[in-house]
Amino acid sequence: MDGASEIPVVFDCAGEPLLGILHPAADVSGDIGLLLVVGGPQYRVGSHRQFVLLARALASAGIATLRFDYRGMGDSGGSPRDFEDVAPDIRAALDCFCREVPAMKGVVLWGLCDAATANAFYALTDPRVVGQVALNPWARTEAGEAGAYIKHYYLNRIMSPAFWRKVFALQFAPKDALKDFMGKWRQSRGAASSMAVVDERPLPKRLCDAQRGFDGRLLLILSGRDLTAQEYLDRVRESPDWQRWFESSSVDIRRLDEADHTFSRATWRDQVAEWSRDWIQALSETKD
């Protein structure tokens, strides 16, 4: 699909103009569209142009796609906000999407990192959402981040030949490394104990409830070389209820063991696009 088939759209959210790019489906037979929700402090193009390329690939396969900028990002107006406060933006984009493509019978929300978490929260509020594609969902707490470093980063580093080459070359600073490790260990212990007295539910608990409470289907794509994904998996394993959901028929899991957080290589990006396309097409068939 070429750029001439991509349509800029402007829509309102709380009095501010939001800009999106609509990718109409090449084949109008598809009845499920995809709303691509950005994660982190970035705009609708995505890291390594991933969102542009994904939207084009899906549209050429018959899946209408809309990608857009939150308020305060890219070409949209308003003040910046984090993933906890983007539900109005998602709803405004979804309203626009449904107006532009009225033949759609449902929408899949696609998100990487904290966008996957924002989508999980939003999906419970809108019956038009029939599925989610969640990549490396954000379930971070101060304790969880420190624990992930201890469990995954430091162990992998010790097993790395490059680490031992630095040691034997006298290029390793053991005091600094020990100081960093002990700081992470104290952080994991201290923050974990403080979570119990916080009045509001921790993010992992809220994400668990949101994912388990969604009555549609979810495609979960996880990178093997990403601490965000590892931290998410650690939190799932700690919760019997979350683990049962994770292993249920409502969840389809794909893993790219060598991939980083943003799927920065073309082969990883293309695999994500292929999995997303095939899963949405299969979901569309079940809705017929």
N, C-alpha and C positions, 0 to 999 in steps of 0.2 A: 504494500500500500504506500503511495507516495504522499508527500506533504500537502499536495493540493486537496486531498480528501480529508484533511484535518480542519476542524471548524472551531475558531475561537468563540467562546461564550462568556458573557458577563452576567452575574446574578447577584442578588442582594443577600447580605447576612447582617442582621442587626444594624441596618443603615449603612453598611460599608460594602463597596463593590468587590466581589471576588471574581478572579479570572480563571477559566478552565479551558482545556483543549478537548474537544469531542472527537473521537475516532469512530465514525459510523461503521457498522458491520458491512463487510463486502457482500455477505450473503444474508439477506433479510430473514432467513428462516430461523436464525437463532433467537430464542425468546428470553434468555438470561444475559444481562449485561454485567459489566464489571466497573465498579467505582474504585479507582486507585487512590488510596489515601497515603500521603507522604508521612515519613517519620523523621524525627529529629529536626534540627534547624536547617532544612533544605527546602527546595521548591519543586515544582512539578516535573522537572527534567530528571532528577534523581542522580545518585552517584553513578559515574561512568555512563551517563545517559540511559541508565537501565529502564527508567519508567517510560521514556519515549519509545525505546525499542520494544519493550514489552507490549505497550498499547498498540503499536503498529502490527506486531505479530498476532495479537489476539483479534484485532479488527479484520485482518486479512483472513483469519480462520472463521469469521462469522460471529465474533463476540464484540458487540459495541462496547466501547471503553471511554470513560471520562477520567482525566487527571486534572487536578486543580491546585491552587495555592490557598492555604489558610489565610485568615486575616493576619496582616502584619508580615507576610512572607511573599517573596517573588513580586508579582505584579498586582497583588491584592492590597486593598486599603486596610486601615485599622492598626491596632497595636499587636505585637507578637504575643503568642500564648503557647503553653505547653500542651502535651497530649491529654492532660486531665480536663482541659477546657475547650475542646474542639468539637463537641457534640453538635452545637448549633451550625458550625461550618459544614460538618458532614451532612446534616439534614438539608441545609440549603443546597449543597451540591447534588444530593440525591433528588431533591425536588426538581432542580433544573434538568437533571439527567432524564427523569421520567417525562418531563414536558417535551424534551427534544426527541425522545425515543418512546413514544406512547405504546408501541406494540410489546414492550418488555413485560414479562410476567413476574419477574423477580430480579434481584440484584445481588451480586457477590461483592463483598468488601475485601480488598486486597491491601495488605500492609506489612511493612518490614519494621522490626524493632518496636518502638513505642507506638507506631501506627497500628500494629497488630493488637496491642493492648487497648488503644483507643477504640478500635473497631469492635473488640469484644464487649466493651462497655456499651457502645452505641447500639449494637445489634439487638440487644434485649428490648429496645424501645421502639423498634420500627419493623412491622410485619413484612415490609417489602424486602427485607434482607433475608435471603434464603440460604446463604452460604458465606463462608469466610476462607480466605487464603492467608495464613499467618506464618510469617517468616521470622524466626528467632525472636519470639515475643519477649517484651521487656517486663521482667518481674523483679527488678532490682531493689534491694534494700542495702543499707550500709553494711549490715552483717553479711548479707548474701554475697555482695561484691567481694568482701575480704575473704570469705570462705571459698569462693570460686577461684580466687588467685592461689590460695594455699593448696586446694585440692587438685587443681588442673594446671595452672601455670608453673608453679615451682616444681612439681613432680616431673612435668614434661621437660623442664629446663635441665634438671639433674640428669635425665636420661639422654640428653642431647649430646652428640659428639662435639658440636661446636662449643658447648659449655666447657667440656674437659680440655679442649684445645686452648681455651683462654686461661684455664687454671694452670696448665703446664707451661704456658708462655708467660706466666706471672702477670697476666693482664686482668686478673679477677680480684675484686676488692671484697674480701670476705666480711669485713666489719660492716661495710655499707649494705651488703646483701642480708646479713643477719639482722641488722637494724630494720630494714624494710620488711623482712619476714615477721619479726616479732611485732612490729607495728600492725601489720595485717592480722596477725593472730589475736592481739589484744582487741583490735577493732571488731573482729568477728565475735569474740566472746562478750565484749561490753555491749555492742549494739544489739546482740541477740537478747540479752537480759532486759534491755530497756524497752524492747518491742512490746513486752507483756503489759506494760503500764501505760502505753499510749492509748488515748481515748478512741481514736479512729482506727478502723481495721487496717492492717498493713497491706501494701499493694499486692503481695502474692495471694493473700486471702481473697481480696476483691476480684483479682483476675481468675482465681479458681472458681469462685461463685459465678462469675460472668460466663466463663467457658462452659461450665457444667449446666448453666441455666438456659443456654441457647438451644432451641429446638430444631435448628437446621444442621447442615453438615459443615465440617471444617477440614481443610487440607492444611496440615502442619509441615512446613519445610524447615529443616534444621541443618545448620553448618557444623561440621565437626571441629573446626578450628576457630571457635568463637566463644568467648567467655559469657556473653549474654545468653547464648543458647544453652551452655552448660549450667549456668545459674538457674535458668528456667527449668531444666530437667531435674536439677537438685531439689527445687521446691516441689515439683510434681511428685518425686519419689518420697518426700517427707509427709505427704497427705494421702491416706488411703482412698479418700473420695476422689481426689484429683487423679490418682493413679488408675482407678477404675474407669473414669471417664476417658483418660488417655488411651486405654486399651479397648475401649468400646467400639462398636460398629459405626458410631457417629463421626469418628476421627480417622482420617487417612494420613499416614505419616510417610514422608520422604526424607532421606538423609543424603547430604553431600559431605562425605567424611573429610575431604581435603579443602573444602571451601571456607573462606573467611566470612566476616559478618555481612558484608555488602555484596558478596558473590562477584568479586571484581574481575575475574577472568571471563572471557567470552564464552568458554565452554560451560562454566557454571551458570552464567546468565541465561544462556540458551536452554540449558536443562531446566531451569526454573520456569522459563516461558513455556516449554513443552509440557511440563507437569501441570502448570496452571491451565493451559489450553485443554488438555485431555480431560482433566478433572471437571472443568466447567461444562464441557460438552457432554460428559457422562451425567452430570447433575441435571442438565437441561433435558436429557432423554427421560429421566425419572419423573420430571415435572409434566411431561406430555400427557 
